[in-house]
């Protein structure tokens, strides 16, 4: 991937405004030192052709509900390091059907420096290490490249006023897509997946891209909730 993909994505920097996506990490404080855990392989190696990509964005207030005091989620959920809106769950290469690339052999691993550089985007060192090992190693030769591409994509996005949206009566998944499309030029509703948890609360956005990182129609699995589905959004209050 590396240079070819970066040539495609670097022009996106010109679209960034001072109030970019990292404003989703309110007063993010990165610890002075971190320890990167070893990642255990969680499935078979699959090197298959990449058909596109998915950028999965977790809605942090919902994820942190009930996890505020858990040591393993202190960076994201305690409030001591800042408060988060949307954060990156991962950038995933897609394949055909359920046959996507994963767990590709790569001698490089995430260093503490790389982890700290990305903690305001992915506020979990174990998750940073896991996403590189499972997904990033199938996309890039170095973790620095994988996370640089992820940052470019994330920083190019705008999210609109989800606080106001969360207060809307009878909110639907279609209205979430409408807000995202209205605040992100070039996006279309069928490229915006909305994942709900079992209780009907917003859990993630799953943004679908083609092989050139342009918005592309999601398949049914990534598209998630249908437009007419009722949704609730937890504000963390």
N, C-alpha and C positions, 0 to 999 in steps of 0.2 A: 504493500500500500504506500507507505511513506511519502516520497517526493511527489508522486503523481497525485495522490489525494490532497496533499498540502497545497499544490498548485491550484486545485479546484476550490479549496476552502479558504485560503488566505484572503481572497477578495471580500469575503464576508466581514472581515475586520472593518472595512470601510463603512459598513452599515451600522456599526455599534454607536450607541449614544452613551453619555455619562451615566444614565440611569439604567444600565443594562441588567442582564439576568442576575448578576452577582448581588444586586440589591435584594435578591431573595434571601441572602444570608445577612440578616440584620446584625451589625456589630460583631461579625464573626471574629473570634479570637483563636488563633492557632497556637497550640502548646509549643513550648520551646524545644521539646524533644518527644519523639514517639518511637515505639517499638513495633516492627512489622512482623506479624505472626507467619508461620509457615502455612501454606495452603495445601490441603490434602485433595488430591484429585477425586472428583465426585461423579465420575461417569466415564464412558469410553471416549477415546480420541476420535474426532471426526474431521477430516480435511475434505471438504466438499466445496463446490463452486459457490461463491457469494452472489446472491441475487439482489441484495439490498441491505438496509440497516434499520434498526429500531433504536431510538433514543428513549429510554424509559425514565420518566421523571416522577419521583415519589412526592406526594403531598405530605410534608413533614409533620404538621399538626396532627394528622390522623395516625401516622406511624408512631408518634411519640405518646399517644394517649395510653396511659397505664405503664409507660416505660420511663417516666421522668426520673425515677430513683434508681434505675438499673445501671450498674457500673459499666456494663458493656456498651451502653448507649449514652454515656454521659456527655460526650461532645455534642451530639445532636439534640438531646432531649432535656438536659438538666436546666438549660437557660444560662448556665455559667459561661458558656462560650459564644453566646448569641442566640438569636431566634431565627428559625428557618421557615421559608415558604416551600417552593419547589426545590428539590435537590436531585442530583443525578443518581439514579439507581444503577444504570449501566448503559453503555453503547454496545449493541449486539449485532454481529453479522448474521444475516438471514440466509437460509437455503430454501430448498423446495419442500413444501409441506413441513413435516416435523424433523426433517433431516438438515439441521443447521450446523455450521462449524463450531467446534468446541474442544477445549483441553488440548490444544496443539502444543507439541513439544517445543520448548524455548528455554535456553539456558539462562536468560535474563530474568530478574525478579524486581519487584518494587523495593526501592531503597527508602530509608526514612526521609531523605530530602524530597523525593518524588511524592511521597505520601503527604508531607506537610504542605507542599505546593498546591495540592488539590483538595485539601480538607474543607475549604469553604464551599466547594462544589459537591463533594461526596464526603460528608462529615462522619466518616467511619474508616479507620485504618484497615480493619479486617476486610471490609467490603472493597476498598480500593485494591487490596492485594488479590482478592478473589476475582474481581472483574477482569483484571489483567490476565490472571492464570487461565480462567475459563474462556473468555471472549477475546480480550485484546491480543493475546499471543497468536491468534488465528488471523489477525488483521495487520499487525505491524511487527517489525523486527525488534523494536525497543519500546519499553513501557512509556518512555517520554513522548514518543510519537503518538501512541494511542491516546494518552490523556490530553495531549495538545489538540488533537482532532476533536476530542470530546468537549474541551473548553471552547473551541471555536464555534461548534454547533450550539452549545448551551448559551454562550454569550451573545449569540445572534438573535435570541428569542426575547419576546416581550410577553408578559402574562396578564396585563390588565388588572382590574380591581376585583380580585377574588374575594376580598372581605365583603364588598358590597354584593357580589353575586351570591355569597353564602347566605345572605339575609333574605333572598328572594323566596317568596312563597311558591310552592309547587315547581321548584327548579328541575330542569330536565338535562340529560346528557347533551342534547342538541344545543342547548343554550351555552353550555361550557364550550362546545366546539365553535359556536358562533362568536363568542368573546375572543377565543384564541385566534380565529381567522381574521377578525376585525382589527386585531392589534399586531398581526404579523403578515406583512405584505408577501404575496406569493404562495401563501398556504391555502389549502382547501379543506373543507370539512371532512371529506372521506379519507384524509391522511392523518387525522387526529383520533387516536384511540383513547377511549375513556374506560379505565378499569375501576370497578367498584368492589368493595369487600362484601362479605356475605350479608351485611346489615344494610347495604345500600348507600354507604358513605364513600366519597371519592378517595381512592387509594393511589392511583397513578394516572398520568397521561403517557400514552405510548405513541410517539411520533414516528411516522413511517417515511423512509427515504428510499430512493432508487440507488443504483450503484454509483451515481455521480453526486450523491447527497442532495438530491432535489426532492421536494415532497412528492410522495407517491401514494396511491390508494392502498390502504391497509387491507389485509385479508380479514376474514370474519373473526379469527381468534384475536388478532391485535386490535381490531376496531372496538371490540368489547361491547359496552352497553349501547343499545339502539337509541336513536335520537329522542324518542318519546319516553324513555325510561326515567322515572323520578330519581333524583339524586339529592343527597345531603352533603354539606361540606363542613367539617369540624374546624373551628377557628382557633382551637387551643385555649379556650377561656373556661 
